[in-house]
């Protein structure tokens, strides 16, 4: 086993678990794939801890994680790199004037190239990635052939539920990656994340219940991630301080829920309601004891 592969073993799994809430199975699969010199595709909605997991694995493996944002502007030249035009005029097309893009940097250094939202990447750029995954090298015009360091791996991620501005991933990509579905975590794990990020709060459990309810509501097409619960909790705490009350109350919680959740949810086109209406309903339902209380939020 090579030194690179030996970095991805059981000690790495145990170390990464200290930085990630839950996700034992996902950590094991990612480490197993990387240790086998395989590429990975993580599929799942935003806010499910994909980046957190990868940061933890890369940190404890002593490997650089190189982020690339997938979008329509990610051309092959932006991904691979380019010659500095000003330096070319003075020195010509020499290796010294080539500016490495994230792909070439990862190939040279043996880093983990993490391409987010790969289903937003143009086809010609995806073709470049297919070549790299197949041949473990690329040829850059006027620069030459660049071979991949043994530690190089490609990790891609995509949100399968968001169809705006995305394209179907070609079979050539799927044939060269190991796909790992990353769904929302358990209620206990999400509560642990909120408590870690927002501190102990009387509204933390209710915030998590609200966020989880957005994923099952009939009027909501796409619900909120755990980030919504974190923000709801933090906003409610700050509102309580600004309003000079001892702890966040129902009014603080509802106002925080409006701000934290109304922009994160996507309603069904046929529901005929506003996001605020749906958030209020979910907030009230999350505390049955207060469901009959008069609305004190000041909103209709």
C-alpha contacts under 8 A as a table, 3 or more apart, distances in Angstrom:
res1	aa1	res2	aa2	distance
1	X	5	X	6.21
1	X	6	X	6.41
2	X	5	X	5.23
2	X	6	X	6.18
3	X	6	X	5.04
3	X	7	X	6.52
4	X	7	X	5.47
4	X	8	X	7.45
4	X	35	X	7.60
4	X	150	X	7.01
4	X	151	X	5.66
5	X	8	X	5.59
5	X	9	X	7.83
5	X	34	X	7.43
5	X	35	X	4.59
5	X	36	X	6.81
5	X	37	X	7.22
5	X	151	X	7.91
6	X	9	X	6.10
6	X	35	X	7.01
7	X	12	X	7.17
7	X	35	X	7.40
7	X	61	X	5.68
8	X	11	X	7.91
8	X	12	X	5.95
8	X	13	X	7.91
8	X	31	X	5.50
8	X	32	X	7.04
8	X	34	X	6.65
8	X	35	X	4.87
8	X	61	X	6.70
9	X	12	X	5.48
9	X	13	X	6.71
9	X	31	X	6.87
9	X	32	X	7.55
9	X	35	X	7.09
10	X	13	X	5.06
10	X	14	X	6.36
11	X	14	X	5.18
11	X	15	X	6.12
12	X	15	X	5.04
12	X	16	X	6.01
12	X	31	X	7.62
12	X	57	X	6.92
12	X	60	X	6.21
12	X	61	X	6.47
13	X	16	X	5.28
13	X	17	X	6.23
13	X	27	X	6.32
13	X	28	X	6.21
13	X	31	X	6.98
13	X	57	X	7.68
14	X	17	X	5.29
14	X	18	X	7.02
15	X	18	X	5.58
15	X	19	X	7.54
15	X	60	X	6.51
16	X	19	X	5.47
16	X	20	X	6.47
16	X	27	X	7.45
16	X	53	X	7.53
16	X	56	X	5.15
16	X	57	X	5.54
16	X	60	X	6.61
17	X	20	X	5.12
17	X	21	X	7.04
17	X	22	X	7.32
17	X	23	X	7.78
17	X	24	X	6.95
17	X	27	X	7.62
18	X	21	X	7.69
19	X	53	X	7.94
19	X	56	X	6.10
20	X	23	X	6.98
20	X	52	X	6.97
20	X	53	X	6.27
20	X	56	X	7.28
21	X	189	X	6.28
21	X	192	X	7.20
21	X	193	X	6.63
22	X	185	X	7.75
22	X	189	X	6.27
23	X	26	X	5.15
23	X	27	X	6.02
23	X	185	X	7.94
24	X	27	X	5.26
24	X	28	X	6.25
25	X	28	X	5.19
25	X	29	X	6.26
26	X	29	X	5.14
26	X	30	X	6.13
26	X	180	X	7.69
26	X	182	X	7.58
27	X	30	X	5.23
27	X	31	X	6.09
27	X	53	X	7.00
27	X	57	X	7.77
28	X	31	X	5.22
28	X	32	X	5.96
29	X	32	X	5.00
29	X	33	X	6.09
29	X	180	X	7.91
30	X	33	X	5.19
30	X	34	X	6.15
30	X	40	X	7.51
31	X	34	X	5.14
31	X	35	X	5.87
31	X	57	X	7.47
32	X	35	X	5.07
32	X	36	X	6.14
33	X	36	X	5.08
33	X	37	X	6.40
33	X	38	X	5.14
33	X	39	X	6.87
33	X	40	X	7.08
33	X	178	X	7.46
34	X	37	X	5.03
34	X	38	X	5.56
34	X	39	X	6.98
34	X	153	X	7.09
35	X	38	X	7.50
37	X	151	X	7.76
37	X	153	X	6.89
38	X	153	X	6.87
38	X	177	X	6.91
38	X	178	X	7.20
39	X	133	X	7.67
39	X	153	X	5.68
39	X	154	X	5.08
39	X	155	X	5.86
39	X	176	X	7.01
39	X	177	X	4.86
39	X	178	X	6.20
40	X	154	X	6.53
40	X	155	X	4.77
40	X	156	X	6.22
40	X	177	X	4.94
40	X	178	X	4.75
40	X	179	X	5.94
40	X	180	X	7.31
41	X	155	X	5.84
41	X	156	X	4.68
41	X	157	X	5.52
41	X	158	X	7.73
41	X	177	X	5.98
41	X	178	X	5.95
41	X	179	X	4.68
41	X	180	X	6.13
42	X	50	X	7.32
42	X	155	X	7.51
42	X	156	X	6.15
42	X	157	X	4.58
42	X	158	X	6.51
42	X	179	X	5.99
42	X	180	X	4.96
42	X	181	X	5.95
42	X	182	X	6.58
43	X	157	X	5.77
43	X	158	X	5.14
43	X	159	X	5.91
43	X	160	X	6.48
43	X	179	X	7.17
43	X	180	X	6.19
43	X	181	X	4.85
43	X	182	X	5.86
44	X	48	X	7.05
44	X	157	X	7.83
44	X	158	X	6.51
44	X	159	X	5.13
44	X	160	X	6.36
44	X	161	X	7.99
44	X	181	X	5.91
44	X	182	X	4.81
44	X	183	X	5.59
45	X	48	X	6.38
45	X	158	X	7.75
45	X	159	X	4.92
45	X	160	X	6.96
45	X	161	X	6.80
45	X	182	X	7.69
45	X	183	X	6.92
45	X	184	X	7.82
45	X	225	X	7.86
46	X	49	X	7.89
46	X	159	X	6.66
46	X	225	X	6.57
47	X	50	X	7.59
47	X	225	X	4.97
47	X	226	X	6.18
47	X	227	X	6.28
48	X	182	X	6.77
48	X	183	X	6.40
48	X	184	X	5.54
48	X	185	X	7.18
48	X	225	X	6.92
48	X	226	X	7.52
49	X	52	X	5.02
49	X	53	X	5.98
50	X	53	X	5.28
50	X	54	X	6.35
50	X	157	X	7.97
50	X	182	X	7.44
51	X	54	X	5.11
51	X	55	X	6.04
52	X	55	X	5.20
52	X	56	X	6.27
53	X	56	X	5.26
53	X	57	X	6.30
54	X	57	X	5.08
54	X	58	X	6.00
54	X	65	X	7.73
55	X	58	X	5.20
55	X	59	X	5.93
55	X	65	X	6.84
56	X	59	X	5.18
56	X	60	X	6.22
57	X	60	X	5.48
57	X	61	X	5.99
58	X	61	X	5.05
58	X	62	X	6.03
58	X	63	X	4.94
58	X	64	X	6.21
58	X	65	X	6.05
58	X	112	X	7.66
59	X	62	X	5.25
59	X	63	X	6.25
59	X	64	X	7.39
60	X	63	X	7.71
63	X	110	X	7.78
63	X	111	X	5.87
63	X	112	X	7.05
64	X	110	X	7.99
64	X	111	X	4.93
64	X	112	X	6.14
65	X	111	X	6.04
65	X	112	X	4.87
65	X	113	X	6.21
65	X	114	X	6.71
66	X	102	X	6.69
66	X	106	X	6.98
66	X	111	X	6.77
66	X	112	X	5.96
66	X	113	X	4.91
66	X	114	X	5.77
67	X	102	X	7.73
67	X	113	X	6.35
67	X	114	X	4.93
67	X	115	X	6.23
67	X	116	X	7.45
68	X	102	X	7.12
68	X	113	X	7.39
68	X	114	X	5.98
68	X	115	X	4.76
68	X	116	X	6.15
69	X	74	X	7.91
69	X	115	X	6.06
69	X	116	X	5.16
69	X	117	X	6.85
70	X	74	X	6.43
70	X	115	X	6.12
70	X	116	X	5.27
70	X	117	X	4.91
70	X	118	X	5.32
70	X	119	X	7.49
70	X	120	X	5.59
70	X	121	X	5.22
71	X	74	X	5.65
71	X	117	X	7.22
71	X	118	X	7.75
71	X	120	X	4.81
71	X	121	X	5.08
71	X	122	X	7.53
72	X	75	X	7.70
72	X	120	X	6.05
72	X	121	X	5.54
72	X	122	X	5.72
73	X	121	X	7.81
73	X	122	X	7.84
74	X	78	X	5.95
74	X	79	X	6.48
74	X	121	X	6.30
74	X	122	X	7.00
74	X	125	X	7.12
75	X	78	X	5.23
75	X	79	X	6.29
75	X	122	X	7.12
75	X	124	X	7.54
75	X	125	X	5.74
76	X	79	X	5.09
76	X	80	X	5.89
76	X	81	X	7.89
76	X	124	X	6.99
76	X	125	X	4.86
76	X	128	X	6.84
77	X	80	X	5.23
77	X	81	X	5.17
77	X	82	X	5.93
77	X	101	X	7.68
78	X	81	X	5.45
78	X	82	X	7.26
78	X	101	X	6.12
79	X	101	X	5.23
79	X	102	X	5.79
79	X	103	X	5.63
79	X	104	X	7.86
79	X	125	X	7.74
80	X	100	X	6.56
80	X	101	X	4.55
80	X	102	X	6.36
80	X	103	X	5.03
80	X	104	X	5.34
81	X	98	X	7.17
81	X	99	X	5.54
81	X	100	X	4.54
81	X	101	X	3.77
81	X	102	X	7.36
81	X	103	X	7.71
81	X	104	X	6.88
82	X	98	X	5.67
82	X	99	X	5.40
82	X	100	X	6.77
82	X	101	X	7.25
83	X	87	X	7.85
83	X	88	X	6.89
83	X	93	X	7.22
83	X	97	X	5.69
83	X	98	X	4.22
83	X	99	X	5.82
84	X	87	X	5.37
84	X	88	X	6.08
84	X	97	X	5.69
84	X	98	X	6.16
84	X	99	X	6.62
85	X	88	X	5.05
85	X	89	X	6.48
86	X	89	X	5.41
86	X	90	X	6.79
87	X	90	X	5.12
87	X	91	X	5.84
87	X	92	X	7.13
87	X	97	X	5.98
88	X	91	X	5.19
88	X	92	X	4.27
88	X	93	X	5.53
88	X	94	X	7.63
88	X	97	X	6.71
89	X	92	X	5.82
91	X	94	X	6.92
91	X	97	X	7.89
93	X	97	X	6.97
93	X	98	X	7.86
93	X	142	X	6.48
93	X	143	X	7.60
94	X	97	X	5.80
94	X	98	X	7.12
94	X	142	X	7.91
94	X	143	X	7.27
95	X	98	X	5.37
95	X	143	X	6.18
98	X	143	X	7.84
100	X	103	X	7.69
100	X	104	X	5.56
100	X	105	X	5.69
101	X	104	X	5.52
101	X	105	X	6.06
102	X	105	X	5.02
102	X	106	X	6.05
102	X	113	X	7.38
103	X	106	X	5.16
103	X	107	X	6.17
103	X	113	X	6.81
104	X	107	X	4.95
104	X	108	X	6.08
104	X	146	X	7.60
105	X	108	X	5.26
105	X	109	X	6.09
105	X	111	X	7.78
106	X	109	X	5.28
106	X	110	X	5.44
106	X	111	X	4.57
106	X	112	X	6.45
106	X	113	X	6.00
106	X	148	X	7.98
106	X	152	X	6.34
107	X	110	X	5.46
107	X	111	X	6.89
107	X	137	X	7.77
107	X	146	X	7.47
107	X	147	X	6.76
107	X	148	X	4.41
107	X	149	X	5.65
107	X	152	X	5.77
108	X	111	X	8.00
108	X	146	X	7.57
108	X	147	X	7.39
108	X	148	X	6.13
108	X	149	X	5.74
109	X	149	X	6.28
109	X	151	X	7.76
109	X	152	X	7.49
110	X	148	X	6.90
110	X	149	X	4.69
110	X	150	X	6.18
110	X	151	X	4.14
110	X	152	X	4.05
110	X	153	X	7.46
111	X	151	X	6.26
111	X	152	X	5.13
111	X	153	X	6.77
112	X	151	X	7.76
112	X	152	X	5.83
112	X	153	X	4.99
112	X	154	X	5.92
112	X	155	X	6.86
113	X	152	X	7.55
113	X	153	X	6.27
113	X	154	X	4.91
113	X	155	X	5.96
114	X	154	X	6.22
114	X	155	X	4.75
114	X	156	X	5.62
114	X	157	X	7.65
115	X	118	X	5.97
115	X	154	X	7.66
115	X	155	X	6.29
115	X	156	X	4.67
115	X	157	X	6.31
116	X	156	X	5.88
116	X	157	X	4.90
116	X	158	X	6.41
117	X	120	X	5.67
117	X	121	X	7.38
117	X	156	X	7.40
117	X	157	X	5.49
117	X	158	X	4.44
117	X	159	X	6.73
118	X	121	X	5.34
118	X	156	X	6.12
118	X	157	X	6.05
118	X	158	X	5.75
119	X	158	X	6.24
119	X	166	X	5.28
119	X	167	X	5.37
119	X	168	X	6.46
119	X	169	X	5.93
120	X	165	X	6.33
120	X	166	X	4.64
120	X	167	X	6.23
121	X	125	X	6.60
121	X	126	X	6.58
121	X	166	X	7.95
122	X	125	X	5.46
122	X	126	X	6.39
123	X	126	X	4.97
123	X	127	X	6.21
124	X	127	X	5.09
124	X	128	X	6.66
125	X	128	X	5.13
125	X	129	X	6.61
126	X	129	X	5.02
126	X	130	X	6.23
126	X	173	X	7.97
127	X	130	X	4.99
127	X	131	X	6.34
128	X	131	X	5.20
128	X	132	X	6.39
128	X	138	X	8.00
129	X	132	X	5.04
129	X	133	X	6.13
130	X	133	X	5.17
130	X	134	X	6.10
130	X	172	X	6.92
130	X	173	X	6.34
130	X	176	X	7.71
131	X	134	X	5.15
131	X	135	X	5.81
131	X	136	X	7.43
131	X	137	X	7.46
131	X	138	X	7.09
132	X	135	X	5.33
132	X	136	X	4.73
132	X	137	X	5.25
132	X	138	X	6.00
133	X	136	X	5.50
133	X	137	X	8.00
133	X	154	X	7.56
133	X	176	X	6.82
134	X	176	X	7.43
135	X	138	X	7.62
136	X	147	X	6.24
136	X	148	X	5.31
137	X	145	X	6.91
137	X	146	X	5.48
137	X	147	X	4.30
137	X	148	X	5.47
138	X	145	X	5.72
138	X	146	X	5.45
138	X	147	X	6.75
139	X	143	X	7.50
139	X	144	X	5.23
139	X	145	X	4.17
139	X	146	X	6.15
140	X	143	X	5.27
140	X	144	X	5.23
140	X	145	X	6.35
140	X	146	X	7.70
141	X	144	X	6.15
148	X	151	X	7.86
148	X	152	X	6.12
149	X	152	X	5.58
159	X	162	X	5.89
160	X	163	X	7.47
161	X	222	X	7.71
162	X	166	X	7.48
163	X	166	X	5.45
163	X	167	X	7.66
169	X	173	X	6.77
169	X	174	X	7.49
170	X	173	X	5.65
170	X	174	X	6.90
171	X	174	X	5.02
171	X	175	X	5.92
172	X	175	X	5.19
172	X	176	X	6.61
173	X	176	X	5.38
173	X	177	X	6.55
174	X	177	X	5.42
174	X	178	X	7.46
174	X	179	X	7.51
184	X	225	X	7.73
185	X	189	X	6.05
185	X	190	X	6.21
186	X	189	X	5.21
186	X	190	X	6.21
187	X	190	X	5.12
187	X	191	X	6.09
187	X	208	X	7.18
187	X	209	X	7.85
187	X	212	X	7.85
188	X	191	X	5.15
188	X	192	X	6.23
189	X	192	X	5.00
189	X	193	X	6.30
190	X	193	X	5.02
190	X	194	X	6.31
190	X	208	X	6.85
190	X	226	X	6.38
191	X	194	X	5.10
191	X	195	X	6.16
191	X	204	X	6.93
191	X	205	X	6.38
191	X	208	X	6.22
192	X	195	X	5.16
192	X	196	X	6.11
193	X	196	X	5.09
193	X	197	X	6.14
193	X	226	X	7.94
194	X	197	X	5.17
194	X	198	X	5.56
194	X	199	X	7.22
194	X	204	X	6.66
194	X	208	X	7.89
194	X	226	X	7.52
194	X	229	X	6.71
194	X	230	X	5.15
194	X	233	X	7.87
195	X	198	X	5.33
195	X	199	X	4.67
195	X	200	X	5.42
195	X	201	X	7.49
195	X	204	X	6.94
196	X	199	X	5.71
197	X	230	X	6.76
198	X	201	X	7.66
198	X	230	X	6.04
198	X	233	X	6.54
198	X	234	X	5.81
200	X	204	X	7.25
201	X	204	X	5.33
201	X	233	X	7.12
201	X	237	X	7.75
202	X	205	X	7.28
202	X	247	X	7.79
202	X	248	X	7.46
203	X	206	X	5.24
203	X	207	X	5.97
203	X	233	X	6.24
203	X	236	X	7.98
203	X	248	X	7.26
203	X	253	X	7.30
204	X	207	X	5.10
204	X	208	X	6.34
204	X	229	X	7.34
204	X	230	X	7.92
204	X	233	X	5.86
205	X	208	X	5.21
205	X	209	X	6.30
206	X	209	X	5.00
206	X	210	X	6.18
206	X	286	X	6.28
206	X	287	X	7.42
207	X	210	X	5.13
207	X	211	X	6.29
207	X	229	X	4.90
207	X	230	X	7.75
207	X	232	X	6.42
207	X	233	X	6.55
208	X	211	X	5.16
208	X	212	X	6.16
208	X	226	X	7.17
208	X	229	X	5.37
209	X	212	X	5.23
209	X	213	X	6.09
209	X	286	X	6.33
210	X	213	X	5.03
210	X	214	X	6.45
210	X	229	X	7.64
210	X	282	X	6.04
210	X	283	X	6.10
210	X	286	X	6.11
211	X	214	X	5.28
211	X	215	X	7.12
211	X	223	X	7.28
211	X	224	X	5.67
211	X	225	X	6.81
211	X	226	X	6.71
211	X	228	X	6.56
211	X	229	X	6.03
211	X	261	X	7.79
212	X	215	X	5.52
212	X	216	X	7.24
212	X	223	X	7.73
212	X	224	X	7.49
213	X	216	X	5.39
213	X	217	X	6.14
213	X	223	X	7.98
213	X	282	X	6.87
214	X	217	X	5.36
214	X	220	X	6.61
214	X	222	X	7.72
214	X	223	X	4.65
214	X	224	X	6.22
214	X	265	X	7.25
214	X	282	X	7.45
215	X	220	X	7.09
215	X	221	X	7.83
215	X	222	X	6.43
215	X	223	X	4.22
215	X	224	X	6.74
216	X	220	X	7.43
216	X	223	X	7.59
217	X	220	X	5.43
218	X	221	X	7.73
219	X	267	X	5.74
219	X	268	X	5.38
219	X	271	X	5.56
219	X	278	X	7.68
220	X	223	X	6.37
220	X	265	X	6.73
220	X	266	X	5.79
220	X	267	X	4.25
220	X	268	X	5.39
221	X	265	X	7.58
221	X	266	X	5.42
221	X	267	X	5.22
221	X	268	X	5.16
222	X	265	X	5.63
222	X	266	X	4.96
222	X	267	X	7.03
223	X	264	X	7.02
223	X	265	X	4.84
223	X	266	X	6.65
224	X	227	X	7.48
224	X	228	X	5.94
224	X	261	X	6.72
224	X	264	X	5.44
224	X	265	X	5.54
225	X	228	X	5.78
225	X	229	X	7.59
225	X	264	X	7.97
226	X	229	X	5.16
226	X	230	X	6.45
227	X	230	X	5.01
227	X	231	X	6.16
228	X	231	X	5.21
228	X	232	X	5.98
228	X	260	X	5.45
228	X	261	X	5.80
228	X	264	X	7.29
229	X	232	X	5.02
229	X	233	X	6.13
229	X	260	X	7.59
230	X	233	X	5.30
230	X	234	X	6.24
231	X	234	X	5.10
231	X	235	X	5.89
231	X	256	X	7.90
231	X	260	X	5.74
232	X	235	X	5.28
232	X	236	X	6.08
232	X	253	X	7.21
232	X	256	X	5.14
232	X	257	X	5.49
232	X	259	X	7.62
232	X	260	X	5.25
232	X	261	X	7.67
233	X	236	X	5.25
233	X	237	X	6.29
233	X	253	X	7.72
233	X	256	X	7.55
234	X	237	X	5.18
234	X	238	X	6.34
235	X	238	X	5.14
235	X	239	X	6.06
235	X	256	X	5.44
235	X	260	X	7.96
236	X	239	X	5.03
236	X	240	X	6.20
236	X	248	X	5.65
236	X	252	X	5.14
236	X	253	X	5.33
236	X	255	X	7.66
236	X	256	X	5.35
237	X	240	X	5.23
237	X	241	X	6.57
237	X	247	X	7.08
237	X	248	X	5.68
237	X	252	X	7.91
238	X	241	X	5.16
238	X	242	X	6.25
239	X	242	X	5.02
239	X	243	X	6.00
239	X	248	X	7.23
239	X	252	X	5.98
239	X	256	X	7.94
240	X	243	X	5.12
240	X	244	X	5.90
240	X	245	X	5.24
240	X	246	X	6.81
240	X	247	X	5.83
240	X	248	X	4.94
240	X	249	X	7.47
240	X	252	X	6.48
241	X	244	X	4.90
241	X	245	X	6.22
241	X	246	X	7.49
241	X	247	X	7.90
242	X	245	X	7.93
245	X	248	X	7.20
248	X	251	X	7.89
248	X	252	X	5.58
248	X	253	X	6.59
249	X	252	X	5.29
249	X	253	X	6.16
250	X	253	X	4.99
250	X	254	X	6.12
251	X	254	X	5.20
251	X	255	X	6.16
251	X	296	X	6.25
251	X	297	X	5.43
252	X	255	X	5.30
252	X	256	X	6.02
253	X	256	X	5.08
253	X	257	X	5.98
254	X	257	X	4.89
254	X	258	X	6.24
254	X	280	X	6.92
254	X	283	X	6.56
254	X	297	X	6.91
255	X	258	X	5.19
255	X	259	X	6.56
255	X	297	X	6.85
256	X	259	X	5.21
256	X	260	X	5.93
257	X	260	X	5.07
257	X	261	X	5.54
257	X	262	X	7.43
257	X	279	X	6.85
257	X	280	X	7.88
257	X	283	X	7.32
258	X	261	X	5.74
258	X	262	X	5.41
258	X	276	X	6.01
258	X	279	X	6.38
258	X	280	X	7.46
259	X	262	X	6.09
259	X	263	X	7.32
260	X	263	X	6.99
260	X	264	X	7.27
261	X	264	X	5.10
261	X	265	X	6.29
261	X	279	X	6.94
262	X	265	X	5.90
262	X	275	X	5.17
262	X	276	X	5.91
262	X	279	X	6.54
263	X	266	X	7.79
263	X	275	X	7.71
265	X	275	X	7.44
267	X	271	X	7.03
267	X	275	X	7.06
268	X	271	X	5.46
269	X	272	X	7.23
273	X	277	X	6.46
273	X	278	X	7.15
274	X	277	X	5.25
274	X	278	X	6.61
275	X	278	X	5.23
275	X	279	X	6.10
276	X	279	X	5.03
276	X	280	X	6.05
277	X	280	X	5.24
277	X	281	X	6.33
278	X	281	X	5.11
278	X	282	X	6.26
279	X	282	X	5.10
279	X	283	X	6.02
280	X	283	X	5.05
280	X	284	X	6.12
281	X	284	X	5.28
281	X	285	X	6.12
282	X	285	X	5.08
282	X	286	X	6.12
283	X	286	X	5.23
283	X	287	X	7.19
284	X	287	X	5.76
284	X	288	X	7.06
284	X	290	X	6.75
284	X	291	X	5.24
285	X	288	X	5.72
285	X	291	X	6.24
287	X	290	X	5.59
287	X	291	X	6.42
288	X	291	X	5.02
289	X	292	X	7.41
290	X	293	X	5.24
295	X	298	X	7.23
295	X	299	X	7.90
296	X	299	X	7.92
